[in-house]
Amino acid sequence: MSNLTQRVLTAVVGVPLLYFIFYLGGIPFLIFILLVILFGNIELFKLLEAKGIQTERELGIAFSLALGIAAYFGYFYFAVVFSFAVIIIFLLALRRQDLSNAIIALSTGLFAIIYIGWFLSHAILLRNIDHNSNLKTYVETVQGHSDIGFFYIFLVVSCTFLNDTGAYFIGRWKGKRKLIPHVSPGKTLEGTIGGIISSAIAAIVGNLIFKSPIEYHWVVLFGLVIGIVAVLGDLTESLIKRSAEAKDSGGILPGHGGILDRFDSLIFTFPVSYYMVLLYYWLHGVLVNL
């Protein structure tokens, strides 16, 4: 079975399931993101340890999961847990007898917490964004929407996945100039541009499906920014794999590799989109209490 066939079959099964989880929100969505954080951390630490790097695996995983849970209760708790996680990691480092690799161990622990835990937990913040009373009132009275968190999750994931799909097919069709060959040999400039345009188109279509809750120029901007950031997320994971001399981060998803291979772009697009949404409402006069 070819890699493309595996990718299509995985998508046929996975996309409806993801849509259902996104629609439900709440605890099911929280559990889903926590599982992504868990397996993403496991894959990341395997890549790091394959290079002989001493890691704080247990701490990294524990605090990353704690960030996801804290995000469910709101940004204040999210920020508090992150601050304490950083302090605790530094405190625990003081007990080490062998200090020769202390900096590396600290760095890998913090890297996992930020790259996986902090970034991915923004998906939970985004899904629950209308829990804020001021924003909820604006969304219902002005935008005419009852569940804007579902809309934004749908928008971000659609733009990110369509960016990847558009880049893949346009790159195969017209790709000639390599983007950053020493990091991602298969990624071309033409494919990258095609992916970003595909992301903008996905944003427009998604907005229309949800009866256009945000203005046309804003939705195009959302799509373009998500497309650009998605490329950065993809390149970052490629950089990590290149450094670890690994082709894939794992093999849990047929045709896609591991969790990091599939969610690499979303790791970046979730936090950027969350803050873009906050900026959007702030510019529309809505004070969102964090």
C-alpha positions in Angstrom: 0.0 0.0 0.0 1.5 3.3 -1.1 2.1 6.2 1.4 -0.5 8.3 -0.3 -3.2 5.6 0.0 -2.4 5.2 3.7 -2.7 9.0 4.2 -6.1 9.0 2.5 -7.4 6.1 4.5 -6.2 7.6 7.7 -7.9 10.9 6.8 -11.2 9.1 5.9 -11.3 7.6 9.4 -9.7 10.4 11.3 -11.4 13.5 9.9 -15.0 12.6 10.9 -13.8 11.5 14.3 -11.9 14.8 14.9 -14.9 16.8 13.7 -17.1 15.0 16.2 -14.6 15.6 19.1 -14.2 19.3 18.1 -18.0 19.7 18.0 -18.4 18.1 21.5 -15.8 20.3 23.1 -15.7 20.1 26.9 -14.1 17.0 28.5 -13.9 14.9 25.3 -11.9 17.7 23.6 -9.7 18.1 26.7 -9.0 14.3 26.8 -8.1 14.4 23.1 -5.6 17.2 23.5 -4.1 15.6 26.6 -3.5 12.4 24.6 -1.9 14.4 21.8 0.3 16.1 24.4 1.2 12.8 26.0 2.2 10.9 22.9 3.8 14.1 21.4 6.0 14.3 24.5 6.9 10.6 24.3 8.0 10.9 20.7 9.9 14.1 21.4 11.9 12.5 24.3 12.6 9.4 22.2 14.1 11.7 19.5 16.2 13.6 22.1 17.3 10.4 23.8 18.3 8.9 20.5 20.9 11.6 20.3 22.2 10.6 23.7 20.8 13.7 25.4 19.9 13.3 29.0 16.3 14.4 29.5 13.8 15.2 32.3 11.2 12.9 30.6 8.8 12.4 33.6 8.8 16.1 34.6 8.3 17.2 31.0 5.4 15.0 30.5 3.8 15.7 33.9 4.0 19.4 33.6 2.9 19.4 29.9 -0.3 17.5 30.9 -0.8 19.8 33.9 -0.8 22.8 31.5 -3.5 21.2 29.4 -5.7 20.6 32.5 -5.0 24.2 33.7 -5.9 25.6 30.4 -9.4 24.0 30.7 -10.1 26.2 33.7 -8.8 29.4 32.1 -5.8 31.4 31.1 -5.0 32.6 34.7 -4.5 29.0 35.9 -2.7 28.2 32.7 -0.1 30.9 33.3 0.2 30.1 37.0 0.9 26.4 36.3 3.5 27.3 33.6 5.3 29.7 36.0 5.4 27.1 38.8 6.5 24.4 36.4 9.5 26.4 35.3 10.4 27.2 38.9 10.1 23.6 40.1 12.2 22.3 37.2 15.0 24.7 38.3 14.6 23.7 42.0 14.7 20.0 41.3 17.9 20.5 39.2 19.6 21.6 42.4 19.4 18.1 43.8 21.6 16.7 40.9 25.0 15.4 42.0 26.4 15.3 38.5 26.2 18.9 37.2 28.1 18.2 33.9 24.8 17.8 32.0 22.5 20.0 34.2 22.1 22.7 31.6 21.1 20.2 28.9 18.7 18.4 31.2 17.1 21.7 32.2 16.8 22.8 28.6 15.2 19.6 27.3 12.7 19.7 30.1 11.7 23.3 29.5 11.7 22.7 25.7 9.2 19.9 26.0 7.0 21.9 28.3 7.0 24.9 26.0 7.0 23.1 22.6 4.4 20.5 23.4 2.6 21.5 26.6 2.4 25.2 26.4 1.8 25.5 22.6 -0.7 22.7 22.2 -2.7 23.7 25.3 -3.8 26.8 23.4 -6.2 24.5 21.5 -8.1 24.1 24.8 -8.1 27.9 25.4 -9.3 28.5 21.8 -12.1 25.9 22.0 -13.3 27.5 25.3 -12.8 31.1 24.2 -16.4 32.0 24.5 -16.5 31.1 28.2 -15.6 34.7 28.7 -18.9 36.6 29.4 -18.0 39.8 27.5 -16.9 37.8 24.4 -19.9 35.5 24.6 -22.3 38.5 24.7 -20.7 40.0 21.6 -20.6 36.7 19.7 -24.3 36.0 20.3 -25.6 39.5 19.7 -23.3 40.7 16.9 -21.9 37.6 15.2 -25.0 35.5 15.7 -23.2 32.5 16.9 -23.7 30.2 19.9 -20.5 28.2 19.8 -17.7 30.4 18.4 -15.0 28.1 20.0 -16.0 25.3 17.7 -15.9 27.6 14.7 -12.3 28.8 15.5 -11.0 25.2 16.1 -12.6 24.1 12.8 -11.1 27.1 11.0 -7.6 26.6 12.4 -7.5 22.9 11.8 -9.0 23.2 8.3 -6.6 25.9 7.3 -3.6 24.0 8.7 -4.5 20.6 7.1 -5.4 22.2 3.8 -2.1 24.1 3.9 -0.3 20.8 4.2 -2.4 19.1 1.5 -2.1 22.1 -0.9 1.7 22.2 -0.4 2.0 18.5 -1.0 0.2 18.3 -4.3 1.3 21.7 -5.7 4.8 20.9 -4.7 4.6 17.6 -6.6 3.1 19.3 -9.6 5.1 22.5 -9.9 7.7 22.4 -7.2 11.2 23.2 -8.5 13.0 25.5 -6.1 13.9 24.1 -2.7 12.8 26.1 0.3 15.3 25.0 3.0 16.8 21.8 1.6 19.1 21.1 4.6 16.1 21.1 6.9 13.3 19.7 4.7 14.6 18.4 1.3 11.1 17.8 -0.1 9.7 21.2 0.6 9.7 23.6 -2.3 9.0 27.3 -2.6 6.2 26.7 -5.1 4.6 24.1 -2.8 4.9 26.4 0.2 3.1 29.3 -1.6 0.5 26.9 -2.8 -0.1 25.7 0.7 -0.5 29.2 2.1 -3.0 30.1 -0.7 -4.9 26.8 0.1 -5.0 27.9 3.7 -6.6 31.2 2.8 -9.1 29.5 0.6 -10.0 27.1 3.4 -10.6 30.0 5.7 -13.0 31.6 3.3 -14.9 28.4 2.7 -15.0 27.6 6.4 -16.3 31.1 7.2 -19.0 30.7 4.6 -20.0 27.3 6.0 -20.5 28.9 9.4 -22.5 31.8 7.9 -19.6 34.3 7.9 -19.2 35.2 11.6 -16.1 37.3 10.9 -15.5 39.8 8.1 -14.1 38.8 4.8 -10.7 40.7 5.1 -10.2 39.3 8.5 -10.8 35.7 7.5 -8.4 36.1 4.6 -5.8 37.4 7.0 -6.5 34.5 9.4 -5.9 32.0 6.6 -2.7 33.6 5.3 -1.2 33.9 8.8 -2.2 30.3 9.7 -0.7 29.1 6.4 2.6 30.9 7.1 2.8 29.8 10.7 2.0 26.2 9.7 5.1 26.1 7.5 7.2 27.3 10.4 5.7 24.5 12.6 6.5 21.9 9.9 10.0 23.1 9.4 10.7 23.1 13.2 9.7 19.5 13.5 11.8 18.6 10.5 14.7 20.4 12.1 14.2 18.3 15.3 14.0 15.0 13.3 17.0 16.0 11.1 19.1 16.6 14.2 18.0 13.2 15.7 18.6 11.6 12.3 15.0 10.2 12.2 12.7 10.0 9.2 9.5 10.1 11.3 8.8 11.0 14.9 6.8 7.7 15.3 4.5 5.3 13.5 1.2 5.6 15.3 -0.6 7.1 12.3 -0.3 5.1 9.0 1.0 7.2 6.2 1.6 10.2 8.5 4.2 8.8 10.9 3.8 9.9 14.5 1.8 12.4 16.4 4.4 15.1 15.9 4.5 14.4 12.2 0.7 15.1 11.9 0.4 17.9 14.5 3.7 19.7 13.9 2.0 22.6 12.2 -0.9 22.8 14.7 1.6 23.1 17.5 2.4 26.6 16.1 -1.0 27.5 14.6 -3.0 27.0 17.8 -1.2 29.6 19.9 -0.8 32.1 17.1 -4.5 31.8 16.2 -5.6 32.1 19.8 -3.8 35.5 20.2 -5.0 36.6 16.8 -8.6 35.9 17.9 -8.0 37.9 21.1 -6.6 40.8 18.9 -9.6 40.6 16.6 -12.1 41.1 19.5 -10.0 43.7 21.2 -10.0 45.7 17.9 -13.8 45.3 17.9 -14.1 46.8 21.4 -14.5 43.6 23.3 -12.5 43.4 26.5 -11.6 39.8 27.0 -10.6 39.0 30.6 -7.8 36.5 30.8 
